[in-house]
Amino acid sequence: MRVDPDGNEFIDCDVGRFYADRLDDYARLDFRASRTSKAGPCELTFFVDILNLLDRENPRGIAIVSPNYQPQPDGSVEVVIPTEYWFPILPSFGVSYRF
């Protein structure tokens, strides 16, 4: 926390060099099972998808627009910029009709 010449306190945040920090590695395992059956001249395909099967937290970026300000015992303020993550495990299912 700093004080300007008028005596007002403000937080001075130095974010550093642009793109200097790196996110953790991204890894995802997806699963798809499908079954196709004939219905006369048409085909029906039933499927189940599971994205991010291992439910890994994959970083997507940082939420620089919503930092958390944490006051410290010495009067300073620590600025914590939270990490945003991709979707957790995401199941879906459906039917495809082909004629």
Rosetta constraint file for C-alpha pairs under 8 A:
AtomPair CA 1 CA 9 HARMONIC 6.54 0.50
AtomPair CA 1 CA 10 HARMONIC 5.73 0.50
AtomPair CA 1 CA 11 HARMONIC 4.78 0.50
AtomPair CA 1 CA 12 HARMONIC 6.54 0.50
AtomPair CA 1 CA 75 HARMONIC 7.56 0.50
AtomPair CA 1 CA 76 HARMONIC 5.40 0.50
AtomPair CA 1 CA 77 HARMONIC 6.07 0.50
AtomPair CA 2 CA 9 HARMONIC 5.54 0.50
AtomPair CA 2 CA 10 HARMONIC 5.40 0.50
AtomPair CA 2 CA 11 HARMONIC 6.11 0.50
AtomPair CA 2 CA 12 HARMONIC 6.71 0.50
AtomPair CA 3 CA 7 HARMONIC 5.60 0.50
AtomPair CA 3 CA 8 HARMONIC 5.39 0.50
AtomPair CA 3 CA 9 HARMONIC 4.39 0.50
AtomPair CA 3 CA 10 HARMONIC 6.17 0.50
AtomPair CA 4 CA 8 HARMONIC 5.50 0.50
AtomPair CA 4 CA 9 HARMONIC 6.49 0.50
AtomPair CA 4 CA 10 HARMONIC 7.46 0.50
AtomPair CA 11 CA 77 HARMONIC 7.57 0.50
AtomPair CA 13 CA 79 HARMONIC 7.71 0.50
AtomPair CA 16 CA 20 HARMONIC 7.38 0.50
AtomPair CA 23 CA 59 HARMONIC 6.52 0.50
AtomPair CA 23 CA 61 HARMONIC 7.34 0.50
AtomPair CA 24 CA 58 HARMONIC 7.66 0.50
AtomPair CA 24 CA 59 HARMONIC 6.65 0.50
AtomPair CA 25 CA 58 HARMONIC 7.52 0.50
AtomPair CA 25 CA 59 HARMONIC 7.96 0.50
AtomPair CA 26 CA 58 HARMONIC 5.45 0.50
AtomPair CA 26 CA 59 HARMONIC 7.03 0.50
AtomPair CA 27 CA 56 HARMONIC 7.51 0.50
AtomPair CA 27 CA 58 HARMONIC 6.91 0.50
AtomPair CA 28 CA 51 HARMONIC 7.71 0.50
AtomPair CA 28 CA 52 HARMONIC 5.11 0.50
AtomPair CA 28 CA 53 HARMONIC 7.35 0.50
AtomPair CA 28 CA 54 HARMONIC 7.28 0.50
AtomPair CA 28 CA 56 HARMONIC 6.99 0.50
AtomPair CA 28 CA 58 HARMONIC 7.94 0.50
AtomPair CA 29 CA 51 HARMONIC 6.84 0.50
AtomPair CA 29 CA 52 HARMONIC 5.15 0.50
AtomPair CA 29 CA 53 HARMONIC 5.49 0.50
AtomPair CA 29 CA 54 HARMONIC 6.49 0.50
AtomPair CA 30 CA 49 HARMONIC 7.44 0.50
AtomPair CA 30 CA 50 HARMONIC 5.75 0.50
AtomPair CA 30 CA 51 HARMONIC 4.56 0.50
AtomPair CA 30 CA 52 HARMONIC 5.40 0.50
AtomPair CA 30 CA 53 HARMONIC 5.65 0.50
AtomPair CA 31 CA 49 HARMONIC 5.67 0.50
AtomPair CA 31 CA 50 HARMONIC 5.10 0.50
AtomPair CA 31 CA 51 HARMONIC 6.48 0.50
AtomPair CA 31 CA 53 HARMONIC 6.82 0.50
AtomPair CA 32 CA 47 HARMONIC 7.02 0.50
AtomPair CA 32 CA 48 HARMONIC 5.68 0.50
AtomPair CA 32 CA 49 HARMONIC 4.46 0.50
AtomPair CA 32 CA 50 HARMONIC 6.46 0.50
AtomPair CA 33 CA 47 HARMONIC 5.58 0.50
AtomPair CA 33 CA 48 HARMONIC 5.37 0.50
AtomPair CA 33 CA 49 HARMONIC 6.66 0.50
AtomPair CA 34 CA 45 HARMONIC 6.61 0.50
AtomPair CA 34 CA 46 HARMONIC 5.47 0.50
AtomPair CA 34 CA 47 HARMONIC 4.10 0.50
AtomPair CA 34 CA 48 HARMONIC 6.43 0.50
AtomPair CA 35 CA 45 HARMONIC 5.51 0.50
AtomPair CA 35 CA 46 HARMONIC 5.31 0.50
AtomPair CA 35 CA 47 HARMONIC 6.46 0.50
AtomPair CA 36 CA 43 HARMONIC 6.67 0.50
AtomPair CA 36 CA 44 HARMONIC 5.57 0.50
AtomPair CA 36 CA 45 HARMONIC 4.18 0.50
AtomPair CA 36 CA 46 HARMONIC 6.40 0.50
AtomPair CA 37 CA 43 HARMONIC 5.72 0.50
AtomPair CA 37 CA 44 HARMONIC 5.36 0.50
AtomPair CA 37 CA 45 HARMONIC 6.44 0.50
AtomPair CA 38 CA 42 HARMONIC 5.91 0.50
AtomPair CA 38 CA 43 HARMONIC 4.57 0.50
AtomPair CA 38 CA 44 HARMONIC 6.30 0.50
AtomPair CA 39 CA 43 HARMONIC 5.74 0.50
AtomPair CA 39 CA 44 HARMONIC 6.90 0.50
AtomPair CA 41 CA 99 HARMONIC 6.63 0.50
AtomPair CA 42 CA 97 HARMONIC 7.26 0.50
AtomPair CA 42 CA 98 HARMONIC 5.65 0.50
AtomPair CA 42 CA 99 HARMONIC 4.45 0.50
AtomPair CA 43 CA 97 HARMONIC 5.93 0.50
AtomPair CA 43 CA 98 HARMONIC 5.13 0.50
AtomPair CA 43 CA 99 HARMONIC 6.45 0.50
AtomPair CA 44 CA 95 HARMONIC 6.87 0.50
AtomPair CA 44 CA 96 HARMONIC 5.73 0.50
AtomPair CA 44 CA 97 HARMONIC 4.81 0.50
AtomPair CA 44 CA 98 HARMONIC 6.48 0.50
AtomPair CA 45 CA 95 HARMONIC 5.58 0.50
AtomPair CA 45 CA 96 HARMONIC 4.95 0.50
AtomPair CA 45 CA 97 HARMONIC 6.51 0.50
AtomPair CA 46 CA 93 HARMONIC 7.66 0.50
AtomPair CA 46 CA 94 HARMONIC 5.95 0.50
AtomPair CA 46 CA 95 HARMONIC 4.57 0.50
AtomPair CA 46 CA 96 HARMONIC 6.47 0.50
AtomPair CA 47 CA 93 HARMONIC 5.56 0.50
AtomPair CA 47 CA 94 HARMONIC 5.52 0.50
AtomPair CA 47 CA 95 HARMONIC 6.36 0.50
AtomPair CA 48 CA 91 HARMONIC 7.40 0.50
AtomPair CA 48 CA 92 HARMONIC 5.88 0.50
AtomPair CA 48 CA 93 HARMONIC 4.29 0.50
AtomPair CA 48 CA 94 HARMONIC 6.70 0.50
AtomPair CA 49 CA 91 HARMONIC 5.68 0.50
AtomPair CA 49 CA 92 HARMONIC 5.15 0.50
AtomPair CA 49 CA 93 HARMONIC 5.99 0.50
AtomPair CA 50 CA 89 HARMONIC 6.92 0.50
AtomPair CA 50 CA 90 HARMONIC 5.62 0.50
AtomPair CA 50 CA 91 HARMONIC 4.27 0.50
AtomPair CA 50 CA 92 HARMONIC 6.32 0.50
AtomPair CA 51 CA 89 HARMONIC 5.76 0.50
AtomPair CA 51 CA 90 HARMONIC 5.04 0.50
AtomPair CA 51 CA 91 HARMONIC 6.25 0.50
AtomPair CA 52 CA 56 HARMONIC 6.64 0.50
AtomPair CA 52 CA 87 HARMONIC 7.85 0.50
AtomPair CA 52 CA 88 HARMONIC 6.44 0.50
AtomPair CA 52 CA 89 HARMONIC 4.84 0.50
AtomPair CA 52 CA 90 HARMONIC 6.62 0.50
AtomPair CA 53 CA 89 HARMONIC 5.65 0.50
AtomPair CA 53 CA 90 HARMONIC 7.72 0.50
AtomPair CA 54 CA 89 HARMONIC 7.11 0.50
AtomPair CA 55 CA 88 HARMONIC 5.30 0.50
AtomPair CA 55 CA 89 HARMONIC 4.78 0.50
AtomPair CA 56 CA 88 HARMONIC 6.76 0.50
AtomPair CA 56 CA 89 HARMONIC 7.82 0.50
AtomPair CA 57 CA 85 HARMONIC 6.24 0.50
AtomPair CA 57 CA 86 HARMONIC 6.99 0.50
AtomPair CA 57 CA 87 HARMONIC 7.91 0.50
AtomPair CA 57 CA 88 HARMONIC 6.66 0.50
AtomPair CA 58 CA 85 HARMONIC 5.46 0.50
AtomPair CA 58 CA 86 HARMONIC 5.65 0.50
AtomPair CA 59 CA 83 HARMONIC 6.64 0.50
AtomPair CA 59 CA 84 HARMONIC 5.90 0.50
AtomPair CA 59 CA 85 HARMONIC 4.35 0.50
AtomPair CA 59 CA 86 HARMONIC 6.27 0.50
AtomPair CA 60 CA 83 HARMONIC 7.48 0.50
AtomPair CA 60 CA 84 HARMONIC 5.46 0.50
AtomPair CA 60 CA 85 HARMONIC 4.85 0.50
AtomPair CA 60 CA 86 HARMONIC 5.65 0.50
AtomPair CA 61 CA 83 HARMONIC 5.90 0.50
AtomPair CA 61 CA 84 HARMONIC 5.25 0.50
AtomPair CA 61 CA 85 HARMONIC 7.02 0.50
AtomPair CA 62 CA 81 HARMONIC 6.71 0.50
AtomPair CA 62 CA 82 HARMONIC 5.88 0.50
AtomPair CA 62 CA 83 HARMONIC 4.35 0.50
AtomPair CA 62 CA 84 HARMONIC 5.40 0.50
AtomPair CA 63 CA 67 HARMONIC 7.01 0.50
AtomPair CA 63 CA 81 HARMONIC 6.26 0.50
AtomPair CA 63 CA 82 HARMONIC 5.61 0.50
AtomPair CA 63 CA 83 HARMONIC 6.00 0.50
AtomPair CA 63 CA 84 HARMONIC 6.19 0.50
AtomPair CA 64 CA 81 HARMONIC 5.89 0.50
AtomPair CA 64 CA 82 HARMONIC 7.47 0.50
AtomPair CA 66 CA 81 HARMONIC 7.07 0.50
AtomPair CA 66 CA 82 HARMONIC 7.63 0.50
AtomPair CA 67 CA 79 HARMONIC 6.47 0.50
AtomPair CA 67 CA 80 HARMONIC 5.72 0.50
AtomPair CA 67 CA 81 HARMONIC 4.55 0.50
AtomPair CA 67 CA 82 HARMONIC 6.54 0.50
AtomPair CA 68 CA 79 HARMONIC 5.78 0.50
AtomPair CA 68 CA 80 HARMONIC 5.08 0.50
AtomPair CA 68 CA 81 HARMONIC 6.24 0.50
AtomPair CA 68 CA 82 HARMONIC 7.52 0.50
AtomPair CA 69 CA 77 HARMONIC 6.35 0.50
AtomPair CA 69 CA 78 HARMONIC 5.89 0.50
AtomPair CA 69 CA 79 HARMONIC 4.80 0.50
AtomPair CA 69 CA 80 HARMONIC 6.41 0.50
AtomPair CA 70 CA 77 HARMONIC 5.52 0.50
AtomPair CA 70 CA 78 HARMONIC 5.08 0.50
AtomPair CA 70 CA 79 HARMONIC 6.33 0.50
AtomPair CA 70 CA 80 HARMONIC 7.50 0.50
AtomPair CA 71 CA 75 HARMONIC 6.58 0.50
AtomPair CA 71 CA 76 HARMONIC 6.06 0.50
AtomPair CA 71 CA 77 HARMONIC 4.37 0.50
AtomPair CA 71 CA 78 HARMONIC 6.23 0.50
AtomPair CA 72 CA 76 HARMONIC 5.31 0.50
AtomPair CA 72 CA 77 HARMONIC 5.60 0.50
AtomPair CA 72 CA 78 HARMONIC 6.82 0.50
